[in-house]
Amino acid sequence: MHDLLDQFYEYLWGIWRYRWSGLVCAWVIAVLGWVWVAQMPEQYVAKARIHIDSSSILRPLLRGLAIQSDVSRQVALMSKTLFSRPNMEKLMRMTDLDLQVTNDLEKEALLNRLRSSLRLSSGGRGSSDIYSISFQHEDRDVAKKVVQSVITVIVENTLGDKRKDSAGAQAFLDEKIADYASRMAEAEARLAEFKHRHAGAMPGQTGGYYENLGNAKNQLREAQLQLDEIGNRRREMQRQLDDLEEDDDEFGFGEFDSPEISSSYDTRILSLESKRDDLLMRYTERHPAVIQTRSLITELEADKQAELDELAEEMDDSPSMGLQTSPVYQQMRAMLSETEARAAELKVRVGEYKKRVATLEEMVDSIPRVEAEFKELNRDYGVISGQHNTLLQRRESARLSGDVEQNASGVKFRVIDPPFVPLEPTEPDKLLLHSGAFIAAIGMGGGLALLLSLLRPVVCNRRSLERLAGLPVLGSVSFVASSGEKKKALHEKLIFASMVLFLFLAFAGVNLGQSLLST
């Protein structure tokens, strides 16, 4: 403990040795500091507080109907983009600060000063929707005008960006809807042309290709079966007629009183003519069934004429009509004629069904390709149509959202504290800076004196001599000053004390003057 006290006393004695150097340094530092503080421009700080309310009664009502924008995120983004260059230039123009610049360098410097002097902060966790705005400037009116302009920019950017986003979204949706409508029309045209080109082979048309082929084969089998049945019936009737003719040749029949000669083709011709009339009532003259019926009638009439000619020759040879005038024979001949006519119809039907089956069987290799192309066209059309319907719904939602924003904005701004600037400058605190300069001057003066004493050490007492020599000191001799030396030392001390007192008085005077200037 004694060593520490001795060391402390040695430092104090060393400072006292170079007290004049320390005093001069303190005076220089204090004067320079006070001059620097006096030249600092005074700053006025303008402040304002605004409340951004993003809650709206329409939000829960329009959930699912309109697009709900994240207002909190927009406000946070606004606070981050406020210090962007376009906004800073806008503030500079709104406050007429741009009139003070003459070149690009001055403009950049002014923008940097604006950005560094402007502060925007939220109210914290409990009041995150309250924002504080502050700005400091040498001119009180400019500071207030800048804060007011910042509020205007925040409101315009938030509401204006939302309206621009809504209009841009609707324009984009309109463009995409028109594009998809055009693509959907093209897809419909391709699908219609494909259906027309591959009619009969399309999947889904009356059961599809394979079902059509199966139906055609079934119809062909049924028609062939009917044709076989008619053929058997015709052969049986022909056999019975042959038996009657053989019996007529063996036993003979009586002659009938009716001299009129009838043909075996009359009934068939009448039946075909009736059928032709029915067909003409349903079809035109050029219909294949009508043409075929007329051809059969012509052939039967030719056969009838040939038969009549033969009968005429036979009648010339034999005066008896015989079997030709028998009612049973005539009825059987009529039934045979009807059977032959039915057989002819079935032959035509069988031929037509064979053509259909052959045509469908020829298409069997192309059916998978047709079905694949048809599915692809349907898939493309379905995707385009679904996207088109989705875009229509989105456009209606965007339109409803735009109407909501125009009629009842989702963000409300309320100024809690309007821009206010105190009458006295807020920054810098020159009284505090003067005190700091004074304390720094005293500290640097004492530090300089201590540094000089450490650089030029001397023996100041017996203990320091013992440490320096490493030997015990047996005694010491005190210095006896003369009366002149004592007066000189006293005079020097008075001057030093006066200089120190003047330094304190100067500090007090500087602070008093600053207080008077502030008031």
C-alpha positions in Angstrom: 0.0 0.0 0.0 2.9 2.4 0.9 4.5 1.6 -2.4 1.3 2.5 -4.3 1.1 5.8 -2.4 4.7 6.5 -3.1 4.2 5.8 -6.7 1.2 8.1 -6.8 3.1 10.9 -5.1 5.9 10.5 -7.6 3.4 10.9 -10.5 1.9 14.0 -8.9 5.4 15.5 -8.3 6.2 14.7 -11.9 3.1 16.5 -13.2 3.9 19.4 -11.0 7.4 19.6 -12.5 5.9 20.1 -16.0 2.8 22.0 -14.8 3.5 24.8 -17.2 3.6 22.5 -20.2 0.4 20.9 -19.1 -1.3 24.3 -18.5 -0.3 25.5 -22.0 -1.6 22.3 -23.5 -4.9 22.6 -21.6 -5.4 26.2 -22.7 -4.7 25.3 -26.4 -7.0 22.3 -26.4 -9.8 24.2 -24.6 -9.6 27.2 -26.9 -9.6 25.0 -30.0 -12.4 22.8 -28.7 -14.6 25.9 -27.8 -13.9 27.4 -31.2 -14.8 24.2 -33.0 -18.1 23.9 -31.0 -18.9 27.5 -31.7 -18.6 26.9 -35.4 -20.8 23.9 -35.4 -24.2 24.7 -37.1 -27.2 24.4 -35.0 -29.7 21.7 -36.0 -33.5 21.8 -35.6 -35.2 18.4 -35.3 -38.7 18.1 -36.7 -40.8 15.1 -35.5 -44.1 13.6 -36.3 -46.0 10.3 -35.5 -48.5 8.6 -37.8 -50.7 5.6 -37.2 -51.1 3.1 -40.1 -54.3 1.1 -39.6 -54.4 -2.0 -41.8 -57.5 -3.6 -40.2 -60.8 -3.3 -42.1 -64.3 -4.7 -41.5 -64.5 -5.8 -45.1 -61.6 -8.2 -44.9 -63.5 -11.1 -43.2 -66.6 -10.4 -45.4 -64.6 -10.6 -48.6 -62.5 -13.6 -47.7 -62.6 -16.0 -50.6 -64.2 -13.4 -53.0 -61.5 -10.8 -53.4 -57.8 -10.9 -53.4 -56.6 -10.1 -49.9 -53.3 -8.3 -50.1 -50.8 -8.4 -47.2 -51.1 -4.8 -46.0 -48.5 -5.3 -43.2 -46.0 -6.5 -45.6 -46.7 -3.6 -47.9 -46.2 -1.1 -45.1 -43.0 -2.8 -44.1 -41.8 -2.6 -47.6 -42.8 1.0 -47.8 -40.7 1.8 -44.8 -37.7 0.1 -46.4 -38.1 1.7 -49.8 -38.6 5.2 -48.4 -34.9 5.9 -48.5 -34.6 4.9 -52.2 -33.2 7.4 -54.6 -36.5 8.2 -56.4 -38.2 9.0 -53.1 -35.3 11.1 -51.9 -35.4 13.1 -55.2 -39.1 13.5 -54.8 -38.6 14.8 -51.2 -35.9 17.2 -52.5 -38.3 18.6 -55.2 -41.3 18.9 -52.8 -39.2 20.9 -50.3 -37.5 23.0 -53.0 -34.1 21.8 -51.8 -33.2 21.1 -55.4 -33.0 24.8 -56.0 -29.9 24.9 -53.9 -27.9 22.6 -56.2 -26.1 23.5 -59.4 -24.4 20.3 -60.5 -24.5 16.6 -60.0 -21.9 16.5 -57.2 -24.0 19.0 -55.1 -27.1 16.9 -55.8 -25.4 13.7 -54.6 -24.2 15.4 -51.5 -27.7 16.8 -50.8 -29.3 13.4 -51.3 -26.8 11.8 -48.9 -27.5 14.5 -46.3 -31.2 13.9 -46.6 -30.8 10.1 -46.3 -28.5 10.4 -43.2 -30.7 13.1 -41.4 -34.0 11.3 -42.0 -35.2 8.7 -39.4 -38.2 6.4 -39.7 -38.9 4.0 -36.8 -41.8 1.9 -35.6 -43.3 2.1 -32.2 -42.0 -1.2 -31.1 -43.7 -4.6 -30.4 -46.8 -3.3 -28.7 -47.4 -0.5 -31.2 -45.9 -1.7 -34.5 -48.4 0.2 -36.5 -47.2 3.6 -35.1 -44.3 5.2 -37.0 -42.1 8.0 -35.8 -40.6 10.4 -38.4 -37.7 12.8 -37.5 -35.5 15.0 -39.6 -32.8 17.5 -38.6 -31.7 20.6 -40.5 -30.2 24.0 -40.0 -33.4 25.7 -41.1 -36.4 25.2 -38.9 -38.9 25.6 -41.7 -37.1 23.2 -44.0 -37.0 20.5 -41.3 -40.8 20.8 -40.8 -41.5 20.8 -44.5 -39.4 17.7 -45.0 -41.3 15.8 -42.3 -44.6 16.8 -43.8 -43.4 15.8 -47.3 -42.3 12.4 -45.9 -45.9 11.8 -44.6 -47.3 12.7 -48.0 -44.8 10.4 -49.8 -45.7 7.5 -47.5 -49.4 7.9 -48.2 -49.0 8.3 -51.9 -46.7 5.4 -52.3 -48.8 3.0 -50.3 -52.1 3.8 -51.8 -50.7 4.6 -55.3 -48.8 1.4 -55.5 -51.8 -0.6 -54.5 -53.9 1.0 -57.3 -51.1 0.5 -59.8 -50.8 -3.1 -58.8 -54.5 -3.6 -59.1 -54.7 -1.9 -62.6 -51.6 -3.8 -63.7 -53.0 -7.1 -62.6 -56.3 -6.5 -64.4 -54.5 -5.5 -67.6 -52.3 -8.6 -67.4 -55.3 -10.8 -66.8 -57.2 -9.2 -69.7 -54.2 -9.8 -72.0 -53.9 -13.4 -70.9 -57.6 -14.1 -71.2 -57.6 -12.8 -74.7 -54.6 -15.0 -75.5 -56.2 -18.1 -74.0 -59.5 -17.3 -75.8 -57.7 -17.2 -79.1 -55.9 -20.5 -78.3 -59.1 -22.1 -77.2 -60.8 -21.1 -80.5 -57.9 -22.6 -82.4 -58.1 -25.8 -80.3 -61.9 -26.0 -80.9 -61.3 -25.6 -84.7 -58.6 -28.3 -84.7 -60.9 -30.7 -82.7 -63.9 -30.0 -85.0 -61.8 -30.6 -88.1 -60.3 -33.8 -86.7 -63.8 -35.1 -85.9 -65.0 -34.3 -89.4 -62.0 -36.0 -91.0 -62.3 -39.1 -88.9 -66.0 -39.4 -88.7 -67.1 -43.0 -87.7 -63.7 -43.8 -86.2 -63.9 -41.4 -83.3 -63.9 -42.9 -79.7 -67.2 -42.1 -78.0 -69.3 -42.0 -81.2 -72.1 -44.5 -80.7 -69.9 -46.7 -78.7 -66.6 -46.3 -80.5 -64.8 -48.0 -83.4 -64.7 -51.5 -81.9 -68.3 -51.5 -80.9 -69.2 -50.3 -84.4 -67.2 -53.1 -85.9 -68.9 -55.6 -83.7 -72.3 -54.3 -84.5 -71.6 -54.4 -88.2 -70.4 -58.0 -88.0 -73.5 -58.9 -86.0 -75.7 -57.3 -88.6 -73.9 -59.1 -91.3 -74.4 -62.5 -89.5 -78.1 -61.8 -89.0 -78.6 -60.8 -92.6 -76.6 -63.8 -93.8 -78.7 -66.1 -91.6 -81.9 -64.6 -92.9 -80.6 -65.0 -96.5 -79.9 -68.6 -95.8 -83.3 -69.1 -94.3 -85.0 -67.5 -97.3 -82.8 -69.6 -99.7 -83.9 -72.8 -98.0 -87.6 -71.7 -98.1 -87.2 -70.8 -101.8 -85.7 -74.2 -102.6 -88.5 -76.0 -100.7 -91.2 -74.0 -102.6 -89.4 -74.7 -105.9 -89.4 -78.4 -105.0 -93.1 -78.4 -104.3 -93.8 -76.6 -107.6 -91.7 -79.2 -109.4 -93.8 -81.9 -107.8 -97.0 -80.3 -108.9 -95.7 -80.0 -112.5 -94.8 -83.6 -112.5 -98.2 -84.6 -111.2 -99.8 -82.4 -113.9 -97.8 -84.2 -116.6 -98.9 -87.5 -115.2 -102.6 -86.9 -114.4 -103.5 -83.6 -116.0 -105.8 -80.8 -114.7 -109.1 -79.5 -116.0 -109.3 -76.3 -117.9 -110.6 -73.2 -116.2 -113.1 -70.9 -117.7 -111.0 -67.8 -117.3 -109.3 -67.1 -120.6 -107.0 -64.5 -118.9 -103.3 -65.5 -118.8 -101.4 -64.5 -115.6 -97.7 -64.4 -115.1 -95.8 -65.7 -112.1 -94.0 -62.3 -111.9 -97.1 -60.2 -111.5 -97.2 -60.5 -107.7 -93.5 -59.7 -107.3 -93.8 -56.7 -109.7 -96.7 -55.4 -107.7 -94.8 -55.9 -104.4 -91.8 -54.1 -105.7 -93.8 -51.3 -107.2 -95.5 -50.8 -103.8 -92.1 -50.8 -102.1 -90.8 -48.3 -104.7 -93.8 -46.0 -103.9 -93.0 -46.2 -100.2 -89.4 -45.4 -100.9 -90.2 -42.4 -103.0 -92.3 -41.0 -100.2 -89.2 -41.1 -98.0 -86.3 -40.6 -100.4 -85.5 -38.9 -103.7 -85.2 -40.4 -107.2 -81.5 -40.8 -106.8 -81.5 -42.8 -103.6 -79.7 -46.2 -104.0 -82.7 -48.1 -102.6 -85.0 -46.5 -105.2 -82.6 -47.1 -108.0 -82.1 -50.7 -107.0 -85.9 -51.4 -106.7 -86.5 -49.9 -110.1 -83.8 -52.1 -111.6 -85.4 -55.2 -110.1 -88.8 -54.1 -111.5 -87.3 -53.7 -114.9 -85.6 -57.2 -114.8 -88.9 -58.8 -113.6 -90.9 -57.1 -116.3 -88.4 -58.5 -118.9 -88.7 -62.0 -117.3 -92.5 -61.6 -117.3 -92.5 -60.8 -121.0 -90.3 -63.7 -121.7 -92.6 -66.0 -119.7 -95.7 -64.7 -121.5 -94.1 -65.3 -124.8 -93.4 -68.9 -123.8 -96.9 -69.4 -122.6 -98.2 -68.0 -125.8 -96.2 -70.6 -127.8 -97.3 -73.4 -125.5 -100.9 -72.3 -125.8 -100.5 -72.4 -129.5 -99.3 -76.0 -129.3 -101.8 -77.1 -126.6 -105.3 -75.8 -126.3 -105.5 -76.6 -122.6 -104.4 -74.1 -119.9 -103.7 -77.0 -117.5 -101.6 -76.2 -114.5 -101.2 -72.6 -115.4 -104.8 -71.8 -114.4 -104.7 -73.8 -111.1 -105.3 -71.5 -108.0 -103.0 -73.6 -105.8 -100.2 -73.4 -108.4 -100.7 -69.7 -108.9 -100.6 -69.1 -105.1 -97.4 -71.1 -104.7 -95.9 -69.3 -107.7 -96.7 -66.0 -106.0 -95.2 -67.1 -102.7 -92.1 -68.2 -104.5 -91.9 -64.8 -106.2 -92.1 -63.0 -102.8 -89.5 -65.3 -101.4 -87.2 -64.5 -104.3 -87.8 -60.8 -103.9 -87.0 -61.1 -100.2 -83.8 -63.1 -101.1 -82.8 -60.3 -103.5 -83.2 -57.7 -100.8 -81.2 -59.7 -98.3 -78.5 -60.2 -100.9 -78.2 -56.4 -101.3 -78.2 -56.0 -97.5 -75.5 -58.6 -97.0 -73.4 -57.0 -99.7 -73.8 -53.6 -97.9 -72.9 -55.1 -94.5 -69.8 -56.8 -96.0 -68.7 -53.4 -97.4 -69.1 -51.8 -94.0 -67.2 -54.6 -92.2 -64.4 -54.4 -94.8 -64.2 -50.6 -94.5 -64.0 -50.8 -90.7 -61.4 -53.6 -90.8 -59.3 -51.5 -93.1 -59.3 -48.8 -90.5 -58.1 -51.0 -87.7 -54.5 -50.0 -88.0 -55.2 -46.3 -87.9 -57.7 -46.4 -85.0 -55.0 -46.3 -82.2 -53.4 -43.3 -83.9 -56.7 -41.6 -84.3 -57.7 -42.3 -80.7 -54.3 -41.0 -79.4 -54.5 -37.8 -81.5 -58.1 -37.3 -80.3 -57.1 -37.7 -76.7 -54.2 -35.3 -77.1 -56.5 -32.7 -78.8 -59.1 -33.2 -76.0 -56.4 -32.9 -73.4 -55.0 -29.7 -74.9 -58.5 -28.2 -75.2 -59.3 -29.2 -71.6 -56.1 -27.6 -70.3 -56.6 -24.4 -72.2 -60.3 -24.2 -71.3 -59.6 -24.8 -67.6 -56.9 -22.2 -67.6 -59.2 -19.7 -69.4 -61.9 -20.3 -66.8 -59.4 -19.8 -64.0 -58.2 -16.6 -65.5 -61.8 -15.3 -65.8 -62.4 -16.1 -62.1 -59.1 -14.3 -61.1 -60.1 -11.3 -63.2 -63.4 -11.0 -61.4 -61.6 -11.3 -58.1 -59.1 -8.6 -59.1 -61.9 -6.4 -60.3 -63.7 -6.8 -57.0 -60.5 -6.1 -55.1 -60.0 -2.9 -57.1 -63.5 -1.8 -56.3 -63.0 -2.4 -52.6 -59.7 -0.5 -52.7 -61.4 2.5 -54.3 -64.5 2.6 -52.1 -63.0 1.4 -48.8 -59.2 1.4 -48.7 -57.6 -1.3 -46.7 -55.0 1.1 -45.2 -56.0 4.1 -43.2 -53.4 6.8 -42.2 -54.0 9.0 -39.2 -51.5 11.6 -38.0 -51.1 11.3 -34.3 -48.6 14.1 -33.8 -48.3 16.6 -36.7 -44.9 17.8 -37.7 -43.5 19.9 -34.9 -40.2 21.8 -34.5 -39.1 23.3 -31.2 -38.2 27.0 -31.2 -34.7 26.3 -29.8 -32.3 24.2 -31.8 -32.1 20.6 -30.6 -28.7 19.7 -31.8 -25.9 20.0 -31.0 -25.9 20.4 -27.2 -23.1 23.0 -27.1 -23.1 23.3 -23.3 -22.3 19.6 -23.1 -19.7 19.9 -25.9 -18.1 22.9 -24.1 -17.8 20.9 -20.9 -16.4 18.0 -22.8 -13.8 20.2 -24.5 -12.8 21.6 -21.0 -12.5 18.2 -19.4 -10.6 16.9 -22.4 -8.2 19.9 -22.2 -7.5 19.3 -18.5 -7.0 15.6 -19.1 -4.7 16.1 -22.0 -2.7 18.8 -20.2 -2.2 16.5 -17.2 -1.5 13.6 -19.5 1.2 15.7 -21.3 2.9 16.7 -18.0 2.9 13.1 -16.8 4.3 11.9 -20.1 7.1 14.4 -20.0 7.9 13.4 -16.4 8.1 9.7 -17.4 10.3 10.5 -20.4 12.7 12.6 -18.2 12.7 10.8 -14.8 14.4 12.3 -11.7 14.9 11.2 -8.1 12.3 13.0 -6.0 12.6 11.2 -2.6 14.6 8.7 -0.6 12.6 5.6 -1.7 13.1 6.4 -5.4 16.8 6.7 -4.8 16.9 3.3 -3.0 15.0 1.7 -5.9 17.3 3.4 -8.4 20.6 2.5 -6.6 19.6 -0.7 -5.0 21.4 0.4 -1.8 20.0 1.6 1.5 19.8 5.3 2.0 21.1 6.3 5.5 19.8 9.9 5.4 18.8 12.9 3.4 19.7 16.6 3.3 16.9 19.1 2.9 17.1 22.1 0.4 17.1 25.4 2.2 15.9 28.2 -0.1 16.8 31.8 0.2 14.3 34.5 0.7 14.6 35.6 -3.0 14.1 32.1 -4.2 11.0 31.7 -2.0 9.6 35.0 -3.4 10.2 33.8 -6.9 8.6 30.4 -6.2 5.6 32.1 -4.6 5.3 34.5 -7.6 5.4 31.6 -10.0 2.7 29.7 -8.1 0.5 32.8 -8.1 0.8 33.1 -11.8 0.1 29.4 -12.3 -3.0 29.6 -10.1 -4.2 32.7 -11.9 -3.8 30.9 -15.3 -5.7 28.0 -13.9 -8.4 30.3 -12.5 -8.6 32.1 -15.8 -9.1 28.8 -17.6 -12.1 28.0 -15.3 -13.5 31.5 -15.7 -13.2 31.2 -19.5 -15.1 27.9 -19.3 -17.8 29.5 -17.2 -17.9 32.5 -19.6 -18.2 30.3 -22.7 -21.1 28.4 -21.1 -22.8 31.6 -20.0 -22.5 33.1 -23.4 -23.9 30.0 -25.1 -26.9 30.1 -22.7 -27.6 33.7 -23.5 -27.4 33.0 -27.2 -29.8 30.1 -26.9 -32.4 32.1 -25.1 
